[in-house]
Amino acid sequence: MVAYKAGQCIAYDTLTIHHGLSTCAYPNPFHGPINFEVTCDRDDYVTIEICYQYGRKVAENIETPVAKGETKTITVECGELKESLYMYSIRSKSNTMTGKLLKSR
């Protein structure tokens, strides 16, 4: 899902996998903190990892508990990163989801 407003691209990336993990990363492109919304169909722990486009890890969030049916918002501070393309990975016990993030000015 991508929204356009007055010449600016504001992306709202929603990914869902049939095994019960649903995620959303916003704002994208970002220039400060990034919010990840995570929903699980059972009690689980999720780990968020952000890597530079060439694979070097730049941020990691230690395991965060998510209760069944709860939508949890996890904020990762990334304002100090340089302008570039980044990849994120959200892992639970049974699933891994990946996506792209763009750092803007």
Summary of the structure (lengths in Angstrom):
residues: 105
radius of gyration: 13.6
end to end distance: 22.4
largest distance: 40.9
contacts: 297
relative contact order: 0.26
helix: 0%
strand: 68%
